[in-house]
Amino acid sequence: MKVREIESEGLTRRILDTLETYFKTSFDADDALLDELEITHLSGGDWLMKQGDPGDALYFLVRGRLQAWAKGKEGQNRGRFLNEIVPGDSVGELALLTGAPRAVGIQAIRDSLLIRLDRESFDRLAPDHPALVVRLATNVANLLQSSFGTRSPTRNLKAITILPLDSSPRLENFCRELTLELENEGHTLSLAASELGRKGAPVDSLQPGQTVPESLKNWLQDQENEYRFLVYHCGGGNTDWSHFALRHSDMVLMVGDASLDPAPRAWETDLLETSGSTIARQLLVLLQPPSSESIKGTSRWLTDRRVDFHVHVRQDKPDDLSRVTRIVSGNALGLVLAGGAARGFAHLGVHRAMEELGLPVDWVGGTSIGAIMAAAIASPVSAEDASELAKKSFVEGKPFSDFTIPMMSLIRGKRMSRMLEEHLDYQIEDLPTPFFCVSCNLDTGSTNIHESGYLPDALRASAALPGIIPPAVVNNRLTIDGAVVNNLPVDEMRLKPVSRIIAVDLSSAERVEVDYSAVPSPWAVFRGRYLPFSRRQRVPSLSNIMLKATLLGTLERVREQGRKADILLNPPVRKFGMTEVKSFEKIVQAGYTHAKSELTAWLEEHPEYK
């Protein structure tokens, strides 16, 4: 069908708005461009294109949601998830201009509507629409400078399905409160099968077993043009309404009461998997008791479910509910913390500054000492208590002084392990703030992303500094510090449901010159340190050299990852030695002062985040 043949004024207007946003120019219903555009409909699960297909057209997404995938193993269309395409986005500019095969596969995760411009039509339009050609070329250039996977998977969510796993007053109250919070973020239409007529739908209600009529489907599509959010309230009993909602959802929120049986309900498999009704991202929301009680047993909820993410909502923590709202509304904030040994204490100062400025951490991840500080931030303890525990552990506990016979490492690592088990004795899945950390397999150099399991084990792996601390064992493989492969994992955070990322980089591009032409002998260094009136030689210690060498290999990647963050903080901690734990307070203060200044200035430029 050609765009000209559309009878709905609302849809025509939405198509024009999509084109005007993309090309940054005005169009009207008589423009010749509309004669060349065709309508393309996709059902949830349909592929718009496969990787390697001929590049013969440009598409604009008007309604729905798509996912971009790199090809997997032979015979698999899905491999590595890259990005989600939302209304207003385009697909295929480069192929339209060059005719190159499709670089990625594009699949619809819900029923979607696109407009298509093929190459022949583009060639006819180009002479009379030079501005369109320039805009297209500009967008291609911007695309080549970026990459898939750099945008939030929850960007511009429109249709949300809330699916309680049971029926209880607390579950009902949560669903109601979440809908009210979303209303504060944008005009929200709340839809339940039993109350459709009250919202202006062409049918009063749908009973279990009743097919969704075409008039209702068309009406719901029109509502997507009018509202910021459509919230479908479903249950396990009304499968026709639930199947419809899932096929038209950008995200599915499964809500469970953590005090109940964690096993999947009898209807879950049929509704969410067997029917193939949705491949939208699934977020499991677990309602927890008050924060005075520990979160436990989350892994049992996750074992037999295909869940992309999970979050906890404690009964006495209103911001836990607000975290879910921020995720759904595209306002969640992720914090990424780099490694840097003792300089990593600066992360605690950054977190304190964020708390004072009202910037909540919705997801946190890190590498090496950044992983340990991230775990402290994600844990149930307060920021003040986390700082005190870190000081007690690293200054009084002296884990960097746990020397041993240097067969595999300078340090035994026993003190570090004891400290982690004493203060961070949690399962990762049970942390109130979602967390991940990075380690590296010693055999192949491949990366491990730790998002489940015993937290101290993950932290030992992520902070196993080569030559300094012994390797850890993960899945029967020797594993070392994640800083060797990814010291600032912004790319991993981009795969989480966050829209803004603050990254804290502890590396320095400062050039350091020495005042000698050859490295002083060990005896000269010894004299300078311990004998009076001898010249002190400025040489790094063995541990500092090894620590610095660990980070040098990924320094350029750290800078690349830093550019992908929305806010990059680089606290001035270069003057502190990488094992200088005695300067704990000064390092924390350096992180706090820098973050407070930088984030305050950023908030003044972006008042919408205050």
N, C-alpha and C positions, 0 to 999 in steps of 0.2 A: 504494500500500500504506500502511495506517495503521501507526503505530509499535506499536500493540497487537499487530499480526500478526507482528511479528518473533520468530523462534524462537531467535536467538542471544542468550544471556545477556550475553556480552561486549559486543555491539553495543548492547543495551538499556542496559547500565550506562554505556557511553560517551556515549550520547545524554543520559542523566540527568545525567552529569557536565558535559556541554556546557551544559545548561539551568541547572544549579545555579551554574556559574561566571558565566553571563550575568546571571541574575536575583538572584544572591547569596541564595538561599534553598534549602531542602532539598525534594526531591521523592522520591516512592516510586513503585513500579510501579503503584499503584492510583489515582494522581492523575488527576483529570478532564482535566487538560491533555493527557495522552497520547491521550485519545480524539479530540482535535481535530487532532493532528499527523499529517502525511503524509510519507512518504519520497520524496525526489526523487533520481534517479540521473542523473549527467552523464558522458558520455565526454569524453576529452581533445579539445578543440577546440569542444565544444558551447557554445552561448550560453545562459546562464540567463535573461538579459533583454537587450533592446536599449535604448539611450537613446531616451526618448520613449514606451516601452511603458506601458500602464496600471499604476498602482501598486496592486496588489491583495493583496499577501502579504508576509510577513516570512520570511526564510530564516536558518537556522543551519547553518554548515558543520561537519560532523562528521568527515569524512575527505576528503582531497584538497587541492586548491589552486586558487584562482580569481584572475583579474586584472580590475581595473577600468579601463575605457577611456572617454575622451571621444570623441564622434563625430568622424570625420574629414571629408574632403570628401564631396560628394554621392555616394551609392552605396557609401561605405566605412563599415563598422562600427567599424573601428579608426582612431583618430586619435592622440590623445596618451595615453600610458600614465600612469596615476594611482597605482595601488597594487596590492598583492597581498593577498588575503584568505586567511587560514590557519584551520585547525581551531580552533573556539571563537569565531570572529568571526561577526558577523551582517550581513545585507544587507537593506535595505528598511524600516527603522524609520520613517523620515519618510513614506514612501509609505503605510505601513499606517495612520498616524495622520491623514494629510491627504488621501490619495487622489490626490496629485499624480503626474504622469507620472514615470517613472524618469529620474533625473538623469544616470546613467552606464550604460554597457553592462558586463555581467559575463560573462566567458568562463572556462570551465574549462581549465586548462593540463594537467590530468591527470584520470584517472577519479576522480570525486568523489561523495560522498554527502552530502545535505543533508536537513534536516527543515523542513517548510513549515507556516506558520500563516497562513491566509487571514484576510481582514478579518471575514467573517461569524463565523468561529470565535472571533476575538478579541473581537468584540462580545458573544458569548454568555458568554465567560469573564470579561470585565471586572468585572461586578458582584460576583462571588464571589472575585475575585483582585485586589483593589485594589493590593496590593504589586507585582504584575506591571506594572500600568499606570504606577505611579510610577517603577518601575525603567526601563521603556521610555522614558518622558518624559525621565528623567535622561540616558539614553544618547543620545537625540536632541539634547539640549542640549549634551552634550559633543561630539557629532559636528559640530554647527554651529559650535562654537568652534574646531575643528580643520579639517583638509581632507585630501582624498585626497593621496597622495604624500608624507606626512610620516612614513611608517613604512618600515623597512628591507625591501627586496625579498627579503632572505634570512632574514626573521624566521620562526622556528619551522620551519625545513626539517626534513622527516621522512625522506623517501625520496630517496636520492642514487644516481645512476648514474655509475660510473666507466668511461670508455670509452677505453682506450689506443688510440692511432692505429697503433701498431706493436707488435711483440713483441721485447722485449730485457730483459736482467737489470735494467738501471737502471729501466725503466718498471715492471717487476714489483715491484721493491723499493720504489719510490715508493708504489705502490698499497697495498702491505702496511703501510708506515710511516704513511700517512695514516689507514688504518683503525684502527691502534693508537692514534694520537693522538685520533681521534674517540671511541674507547672511554674515554679519560680524561675526555671531556666528558659522556658519558652512555652508558647501556647500549646497545651496538651489535651488530646482527646482520649479519654479512657473508655475502653470498649469491652463489654461483657456480653455473652450470648443472650443472657436473660433481660438485658436492658437496652437493646439497640434502638427501639422506638423512641425512648426518652432522649436519645442523642441526635434525633432527626433522620435515622436510617429508614429506608423504604419498607422494612419489616419490623414488627414490634420485638420479636425475639426469635431465637432458634432453639428448638428442642433437640435432645440427643437423637441422632439418627436422621435429622432433617438436613437435606443438602443445602449448601449455601447458594442462593439464587443469583443469577447474573446481575439483577438490579442492585443487589447488595454489594457485589464485587465492584461494580462500576462506581457506586456511591463511595465506597472505601478508597478507591483510587483517587477520586476527587478530593477526599479529605486530606490526602497526603500533600496536595497543593496548598491547603489552607492552614495546616497545623505544623508546628515544629516537631512534635512527637505524636505518634499514634501508639497507644499502649493496649495491647491485646491481653485481656485477663482470661486465662484458660485453666482447665482442670483435666484430670485423667479420665473423667467420665464422658465428656462431650467431644468425641473424637473428630467429628466432621468440622466443627468450629475450630478445634485445636489444630487439625491438619491444615486448614485454610490459613490460620494465623501463622503457623510455622513456615509455610511456603511464602509468606509475604513479610517475613521478619528479617531485620538486619542483625539482631542479636536475640538470643533466648536466655532468659534469667530463670534458672531452676532454683527454687527456694526450699530449703529443708530446715527442719528443726533438729539441731545437733543432739538433742536428748532422746530422739526416736531411733528406730532401727535404720542403720545406714545402708542396708541392702537395697538394690533397685526395686521399685514397685513393679507389680506384675504388668502394668500397662506401659511402662517406660520404653522397653525395647521396641514394642510395636509402634509406638507413637514417634519415637525419635530416630529409630534406625531401620527397622524392617520395612516401613512404608517408604523410606527415602524422601520424606516430606521436607527435610531441611538439612542444609549443610552450613547454616549460619553458625557463627561463633557461639559457644555455650559457656555461660558464666554460672558456676554453682555458688549460691549465697547460703552460707550456713549460719543460722541464728544461734548464738551462743549464750550461755548464762552470764551473769555479771562478771566483771574483770577480776573479782576476788577469787574466782574459780579458774583453774587452768583450762586451756583449750586442749582437748585430747581426742584421739581416734579419727582425725580427719582422713587419714590414708584409707580407712575402711569405706568412706563415702566415695573415694576417687577410684578405687580398684576396678570396679566393674562398670564404670561410666565413661563415656567419651566426652570429657569435659576439657575445654581449652584453658580455662582459668578458674580459680576459686578465691573467694574472699570470706572473711568472718565479720559478723555483726554482733558485737557484745551488747547485752541488754542495757548496760549503763553507760555506753559510749556513743553519744549521738553522732560523732564524726565518722563512726564506722558506716552508718547509714549514708552520711554525706559522701563517703568515699564511693559507694555504689552509684550515687547520683552523679558524681563527677566522672566516673567511668562511662556511664551511659550518655551523658551530655557532652562528652568530649573535652572535659576540663581536668582530667586526672594528671597528676604530676609524678614523674619518676626521677629518682636520685641515683646517680652512678658515681661510684667512688673508686679512684685509682689506687694502685699499690705504690709504695714508697717507704716501706719500713717505718721507722719512728716518726717520719714526717706525716704519716697517716693520722696522727693525733689531731691534725688540723681539721679532719672531717667532723670531729665532735664539735668544734667551734662553728663550722658551717651549719651544722644541724641546729645548734642553739640559735644562731642568727635567723634561720628560717622559721623556727618556732615563734620568735619574737615578732617577726614580720607577718605572721599568719599564713605561711606557705606550708600546707600540710604535705607530708610525704605519703603518696598512695602506693608506690612500688619502690623498692630499693634493691640495688645490686652492686656488686663490686668484685675486685680481684685482690688477692694477697691481704695486706693489712686493711685495704679498702673493704674486703669481704668481711673481715672481723668487725670493723666499725659499722658496716651495713647491718650485720646480724644484731649488734647491740641496739641499733636504731629500730630494727624490726621487732625486737623482743618486747615483752610486756613492761619492762622497767622504764622509768621516766628518763628524760634526757640528762637530768642532773645526776641521777643514780648511775646511769651508763657511764658518765664521765668519771665518777668516783671509782667505779669498778675497773675501768680502764687504767686509771692511775695506780690503783692498788695492784693490778695484775702486771703491768709493764714496768712500773718504777720499783715497787717493793718486791714483786715476784721475780724480777730480773730474768725474763725468759731468754734474752740475748746473751746472757752470761753462763748459760748451761753448757759449758764446754765439755768435749769428750775427745777420745782418740780419733783423729780425723781420717777414719776409714771411708765413710760416705759423706760426712758433713762435719763442720766445726762444732755444731751444737747438737746435743742429744735430742732435743725437742720434747723431753719429758715434762719440763716446767710448762711449756706452751700447751701441751695436751691436758695437763692437770688443770690449768687455768680455764681452758675452753670448756671442759667437762663440768667444772665447778660453777661457772657463771652463765654458760649458754647451753644448758642441758635441755634442749628442745628437739622435737622433730620439725623439720623445715615447714611441712604442711600445716603445723599447728601455730606458726607465728602469726600474731594478729595483723601485722603488715606484710604483704606478699614480698618474697625475697628470692634472690638467686645469687650464685657466685660461680666463678670460672676457674677451672684447673686445666692442666695440660698432660696428656699421656706421654710418658717418657719414650715409649717405643716408636710411635709414629708422628708425634707432635700434634695429634688431633685434640680437639677441644671438648671438655666436659662442661655441661651446664647443670649445676646442682640446684634442683628445685624440689627435691623430695629426699627423705631419709634423715639420718641422725645428723644434726647440725654440726657438732664438733668434728665429725668425720669429714664433712664437706669443707669446713674451714681449714682443717689440717692439710687437705689436698690443695686448696687454693693458696695457702701461705707456706707451702713447702719450698722455701727459697733454695735454688740449686747451690749445693756446696755449703750452705749455711745450716739448713734444717733437713733432716732425712726425708726422702720421698715418702708419700703416703701410698696406700694400696686401695685402689678403687676397681671393683669388678675384676679382681685378680690381675690387675695391671699396675705397674709403678706409675705414680702421678706426681707432678711437680707444680710449682707456682704458676698460676694462670697468667702472670705478667709476662711470661715467656712468649705467649701467643696473642694475648689481648689484655692489655693493662688498663684499658678504659672501655668497657663493653657497652658503649652506646648502641651499637647495632643490635645487641641482644635485648636491650631495653625497648628498642623500637618495635619489637615483636609483641610487647605487652600492651594492654589496653590503656596506654597513657598518651596524652596529646602534647605535653610539654616535658622536656628533660633538662634537668640541671646536672651538669657533669663537673666533677672536681678533679683536676689534673695537678699532680704534684711535681711533674717534671719541669725542667728549666731549659730554655734555649740560651741561657747566659754563657758567654765564653769565659773560660777561666785560664789565666796564664800563670806560669810558675817562674820563679826567679833563679832557676838553675838550668844549665844546658844538658846535664845528665842526671839521672835519678841518683840521689845520695845513697851511700852504702848503708847497710843496716846499722853499722857501728856509728856512723854520723847521725842517723836518726835517733839511736839510743842516747848518744851524748847530748843531743839537743833537748831531749825530754827529761833526762834525769841528772845531768851534771850542771852545776852552776856556771854561769858566764859562757856557756856554749850556745852557738847559734841554733835556734829551733827551726827544723826543716818542715816545710808545709807539704806533707805527703799524706795521701789517704791510707787508712788502715786496710788490712787484707779483707776484712769483712765488708768495708765500704766499697772496695774495688769490685768484689764479687756481686754485691747488691746492685751497684751501678751497671755492671756488665749485663746483668739479667734484664735490665730495663732498656738498654741501648738498642737492642735488636728490634724492638717494636716502637721506638720513639716516633718514627714517621707515621706509623699507624695510629698511635695515640693522638697525634696532631690531626690526622684525618678524621678520627672518631670525634674529637673535640669540635670540629667544624660542623658535625651533624647534630650536635646538641643545640637546644634553644638558648641555653645560657651556659657558658663555660667559665668556671672559676679557676684561677691559678694562684692560690695563696703564696705569699713570699716566704717560702720555707727553705730556700736553697742554702741559707747560711747554717742550717742545723744539720749535723751529721745524721746519717741514716740509722745509726744505732744510739743516737744521743737521747736516751729515754729520760735523762735527768732534766731535760728542758721541756718536759711535758706541758706545764702550764703555759710557757711562752709559745709553744707550737699551737696549742689549742687557741690561744688568744690571737695568734696570727691568722688562723683560719676564720675566727669569728669577726675580726676587724675587717678583713678583706671581703668576706661574704656580706656583712652588714652594709658596707659601702656600695658594693656592686649591685646587690639585689635591691637596695633602696632606690638606686638610680634607675634600675630596670623597671621597677614598679611605677615610678613616676612617668615613664614612657608608656607603660601598659596599665593604666588605671583600672581596666576591666578585670584584672586579676587580684585586685585588692579585696 
